[in-house]
């Protein structure tokens, strides 16, 4: 699994690919604007919201708390941290309030841009939490505090170190909605299945979302998600929710190096369009949930 930027730069040089090979790739596949998102991934494995979820307050009413989504990101997962930060920026571009909460010991962290208020008001908050219990309490406090003025909804993205998931019972409701990034590679899919097993074992009603990245063609991403979803259903009795595909093109890695959001630096790129569509799916689901 790629961890550092240097591990993955050589994969994504689309301008060097033959024209015939590019035609079957999946720019913007996650994007409904492209009109090519898989119906199977859209609907077949979609699970209902938890029974205790309530509709998001009507526009111009202050929510009690912003919904929280945990994102599994390792200590060296530069690429997946970048995806999360860029999704938060896209949520803000769509009118929502976006916060990234990250348990970090290093200052500055190698995973994130500078802490504080960033582009479009997106906030990056490092926290000294050292376990899931502490992270859960800080996440709840943050979700309540940042709800003030969030009349169009929003999200608190919480980085969850994978090694902490060995004690999921300490997390309260923090793990009730999780986003897992995975490539279509076998090793990544096995690792993602293992995380899904921990999450669904701790809470069979948890909403586990999957976003595929690194696929070079649409059918490769579809097959990867379908395989993961079938295995999860057969072995764990749980469903996975698809949050589409993030296009891996050179703009992603340029944005990481420049520490500038893709949607602002290259708004018309396939990567920016895909990120925006994934963010729209997350925001739509967030508006149907409340934090209890």
C-alpha positions as CSV (number, residue, x, y, z in Angstrom):
1,X,0.0,0.0,0.0
2,X,1.5,3.4,-0.9
3,X,2.3,5.5,2.1
4,X,4.7,8.3,1.1
5,X,4.4,10.6,-1.9
6,X,7.5,9.1,-3.4
7,X,5.9,5.7,-3.4
8,X,3.2,6.6,-5.8
9,X,4.3,9.4,-8.1
10,X,5.5,7.0,-10.8
11,X,2.0,5.5,-11.1
12,X,0.2,8.6,-12.4
13,X,1.6,10.2,-15.5
14,X,-1.5,10.2,-17.7
15,X,0.0,12.5,-20.3
16,X,2.4,9.7,-21.2
17,X,-0.2,7.1,-21.7
18,X,-1.2,6.1,-25.3
19,X,-4.4,7.8,-26.5
20,X,-6.2,4.5,-26.9
21,X,-5.4,3.5,-23.3
22,X,-6.8,6.8,-21.9
23,X,-10.2,6.4,-23.5
24,X,-11.2,3.6,-21.1
25,X,-10.1,5.3,-17.9
26,X,-12.5,6.7,-15.4
27,X,-12.1,10.5,-15.2
28,X,-14.8,11.7,-12.9
29,X,-16.4,8.3,-12.6
30,X,-17.4,9.2,-9.1
31,X,-19.1,12.2,-10.5
32,X,-22.7,12.1,-11.4
33,X,-22.0,15.0,-13.8
34,X,-20.1,12.5,-15.9
35,X,-23.2,10.2,-16.1
36,X,-21.2,7.0,-15.8
37,X,-21.4,6.0,-12.1
38,X,-22.2,2.3,-11.7
39,X,-25.8,1.6,-10.8
40,X,-24.7,-1.5,-9.0
41,X,-22.4,0.5,-6.7
42,X,-25.1,3.2,-6.4
43,X,-27.9,1.1,-5.1
44,X,-27.3,-2.7,-4.7
45,X,-25.2,-2.5,-1.5
46,X,-26.6,0.7,-0.1
47,X,-27.7,0.3,3.5
48,X,-30.4,2.4,5.2
49,X,-29.5,5.0,7.8
50,X,-29.5,3.9,11.4
51,X,-33.0,3.8,12.9
52,X,-32.0,6.5,15.4
53,X,-30.9,8.9,12.6
54,X,-33.2,11.8,12.1
55,X,-33.6,14.2,9.1
56,X,-31.2,17.1,9.0
57,X,-32.8,20.3,10.2
58,X,-34.4,22.5,7.6
59,X,-32.3,25.2,6.0
60,X,-31.5,28.2,8.2
61,X,-31.9,26.2,11.4
62,X,-28.9,25.6,13.5
63,X,-28.1,21.8,13.9
64,X,-27.3,20.6,17.4
65,X,-24.1,19.2,16.2
66,X,-22.3,18.5,12.9
67,X,-22.3,14.9,11.8
68,X,-19.0,13.1,12.4
69,X,-17.3,10.8,9.9
70,X,-14.2,8.9,10.8
71,X,-11.5,8.3,8.2
72,X,-8.9,5.6,8.6
73,X,-5.5,7.2,7.9
74,X,-2.2,5.8,9.0
75,X,0.7,7.8,10.3
76,X,2.4,7.9,6.9
77,X,-0.7,7.9,4.6
78,X,0.1,11.2,2.9
79,X,-2.1,10.5,-0.1
80,X,-5.2,9.5,1.9
81,X,-4.7,12.5,4.2
82,X,-4.6,14.7,1.1
83,X,-7.8,13.1,-0.2
84,X,-9.5,13.8,3.2
85,X,-8.4,17.4,3.3
86,X,-9.5,18.0,-0.3
87,X,-12.9,16.5,0.4
88,X,-13.3,18.9,3.3
89,X,-12.5,21.8,1.0
90,X,-15.0,20.5,-1.5
91,X,-17.7,20.3,1.3
92,X,-17.0,24.0,2.0
93,X,-17.2,24.8,-1.8
94,X,-20.7,23.1,-1.7
95,X,-21.8,25.4,1.1
96,X,-21.2,23.2,4.1
97,X,-19.0,23.8,7.1
98,X,-16.0,21.5,7.2
99,X,-13.6,20.6,10.0
100,X,-10.7,18.1,10.0
101,X,-9.8,16.8,13.4
102,X,-6.5,14.9,13.6
103,X,-4.7,13.3,16.6
104,X,-1.1,14.4,15.9
105,X,2.0,14.3,18.0
106,X,4.2,16.1,15.5
107,X,4.0,19.8,15.0
108,X,3.9,20.5,12.2
109,X,2.4,17.1,11.0
110,X,3.8,15.6,7.8
111,X,0.2,14.6,6.8
112,X,-1.5,18.0,6.8
113,X,-1.1,21.6,5.8
114,X,-0.7,24.3,8.5
115,X,-3.2,24.0,11.3
116,X,-6.0,26.5,11.8
117,X,-8.4,28.2,9.4
118,X,-7.6,27.3,5.8
119,X,-9.2,27.9,2.4
120,X,-12.9,28.7,2.4
121,X,-13.0,28.5,6.2
122,X,-12.0,24.8,6.4
123,X,-10.5,24.2,9.8
124,X,-7.7,21.8,10.6
125,X,-7.6,21.0,14.4
126,X,-4.7,18.9,15.7
127,X,-5.5,17.2,19.0
128,X,-3.3,15.5,21.6
129,X,-5.7,12.5,21.9
130,X,-3.9,9.3,22.4
131,X,-6.7,6.8,22.1
132,X,-10.2,6.3,20.7
133,X,-11.9,7.3,23.9
134,X,-10.2,10.7,24.1
135,X,-10.6,11.2,20.4
136,X,-14.4,10.5,20.7
137,X,-14.9,13.1,23.4
138,X,-13.0,15.7,21.5
139,X,-14.8,15.0,18.3
140,X,-18.2,15.3,20.0
141,X,-17.2,18.6,21.6
142,X,-16.0,19.9,18.2
143,X,-19.1,18.8,16.4
144,X,-21.3,20.7,18.9
145,X,-19.1,23.8,18.9
146,X,-18.7,24.1,15.1
147,X,-22.5,23.6,14.5
148,X,-23.0,27.3,15.4
149,X,-23.8,29.1,12.2
150,X,-23.7,25.9,10.0
151,X,-27.1,26.6,8.5
152,X,-26.3,24.6,5.4
153,X,-24.9,21.6,7.2
154,X,-21.4,20.3,7.2
155,X,-19.1,17.5,8.4
156,X,-16.4,16.9,10.9
157,X,-13.8,14.6,9.4
158,X,-11.9,12.7,12.1
159,X,-8.7,11.0,11.4
160,X,-8.7,7.6,13.1
161,X,-5.3,5.8,13.2
162,X,-5.9,2.2,12.1
163,X,-3.9,0.8,15.0
164,X,-6.4,2.3,17.4
165,X,-9.2,0.1,15.9
166,X,-8.0,-2.9,17.9
167,X,-10.2,-1.5,20.8
168,X,-13.2,-0.2,18.9
169,X,-15.4,-0.4,22.0
170,X,-13.7,2.7,23.4
171,X,-14.9,4.8,20.5
172,X,-18.6,5.3,21.5
173,X,-20.4,6.4,18.3
174,X,-17.3,7.8,16.7
175,X,-17.1,4.7,14.5
176,X,-20.8,4.6,13.5
177,X,-19.9,6.3,10.2
178,X,-16.5,5.6,8.6
179,X,-14.9,6.3,5.3
180,X,-12.3,3.9,4.0
181,X,-10.1,4.7,1.0
182,X,-8.7,1.7,-0.9
183,X,-7.1,1.0,-4.2
184,X,-8.2,-1.9,-6.3
185,X,-5.1,-3.9,-5.4
186,X,-5.5,-7.2,-3.6
187,X,-3.4,-6.2,-0.6
188,X,-5.3,-3.0,-0.1
189,X,-8.7,-4.8,-0.4
190,X,-7.7,-7.4,2.2
191,X,-6.6,-4.6,4.6
192,X,-9.8,-2.7,4.0
193,X,-11.9,-5.8,4.6
194,X,-10.0,-6.3,7.9
195,X,-10.9,-2.8,9.0
196,X,-14.5,-3.3,7.9
197,X,-14.6,-6.5,10.0
198,X,-13.4,-4.7,13.1
199,X,-16.0,-1.9,12.6
200,X,-19.0,-4.2,11.9
201,X,-17.9,-6.5,14.7
202,X,-18.1,-3.6,17.1
203,X,-21.3,-2.2,15.7
204,X,-23.2,-4.3,13.1
205,X,-25.2,-1.2,12.2
206,X,-22.2,1.0,11.4
207,X,-22.2,2.7,8.0
208,X,-18.9,1.8,6.3
209,X,-18.3,3.8,3.2
210,X,-15.7,2.9,0.5
211,X,-14.0,5.2,-1.9
212,X,-11.8,3.5,-4.5
213,X,-8.7,5.3,-5.7
214,X,-5.9,4.3,-8.0
215,X,-8.0,2.4,-10.5
216,X,-7.0,3.1,-14.1
217,X,-10.4,2.0,-15.6
218,X,-14.0,2.3,-14.5
219,X,-14.6,-1.5,-14.6
220,X,-11.5,-2.1,-12.5
221,X,-13.0,0.1,-9.7
222,X,-16.4,-1.5,-10.1
223,X,-15.1,-5.0,-9.8
224,X,-12.9,-4.1,-6.8
225,X,-15.9,-2.6,-4.9
226,X,-18.2,-5.5,-5.9
227,X,-15.7,-8.0,-4.7
228,X,-15.2,-6.3,-1.4
229,X,-19.0,-5.8,-0.9
230,X,-19.7,-9.5,-1.7
231,X,-17.1,-10.7,0.7
232,X,-18.3,-8.4,3.5
233,X,-21.9,-9.5,3.0
234,X,-21.1,-13.2,2.8
235,X,-18.6,-13.4,5.7
236,X,-19.8,-10.6,8.0
237,X,-23.5,-10.1,7.1
238,X,-22.9,-6.4,6.6
239,X,-23.3,-4.0,3.8
240,X,-20.9,-1.4,2.4
241,X,-21.8,2.0,1.0
242,X,-20.0,3.2,-2.2
243,X,-18.7,6.7,-2.3
244,X,-17.4,6.2,-5.8
245,X,-13.9,6.7,-7.3
246,X,-11.3,9.4,-6.7
247,X,-9.4,9.9,-9.9
248,X,-5.7,9.6,-9.4
249,X,-4.0,12.0,-11.8
250,X,-1.0,14.2,-11.6
251,X,-2.9,17.1,-10.2
252,X,-3.4,15.2,-6.9
253,X,0.4,14.9,-6.3
254,X,1.1,18.4,-7.5
255,X,-1.5,19.6,-5.0
256,X,0.1,17.6,-2.2
257,X,3.5,19.1,-2.9
258,X,2.1,22.6,-3.2
259,X,-0.2,22.1,-0.2
260,X,-3.0,23.8,-2.2
261,X,-6.5,22.2,-2.6
262,X,-7.0,20.6,-6.0
263,X,-10.4,22.2,-6.4
264,X,-8.9,25.7,-6.1
265,X,-5.7,25.1,-8.0
266,X,-7.1,23.0,-10.9
267,X,-10.9,23.2,-10.7
268,X,-11.6,21.7,-14.1
269,X,-9.3,18.7,-13.7
270,X,-10.8,15.1,-13.5
271,X,-9.5,14.8,-10.0
272,X,-11.3,18.0,-8.8
273,X,-14.5,17.0,-10.4
274,X,-14.4,13.5,-8.8
275,X,-13.5,15.0,-5.4
276,X,-16.5,17.4,-5.7
277,X,-18.9,14.5,-6.5
278,X,-17.7,12.4,-3.6
279,X,-18.0,15.4,-1.3
280,X,-21.6,15.9,-2.5
281,X,-22.5,12.3,-1.7
282,X,-21.0,12.7,1.8
283,X,-22.7,16.0,2.4
284,X,-26.1,14.6,1.2
285,X,-25.7,11.8,3.7
286,X,-24.6,14.1,6.4
287,X,-27.7,16.2,6.0
288,X,-29.8,13.0,6.8
289,X,-27.9,12.4,10.1
290,X,-27.5,14.0,13.5
291,X,-24.9,13.4,16.1
292,X,-26.4,12.1,19.4
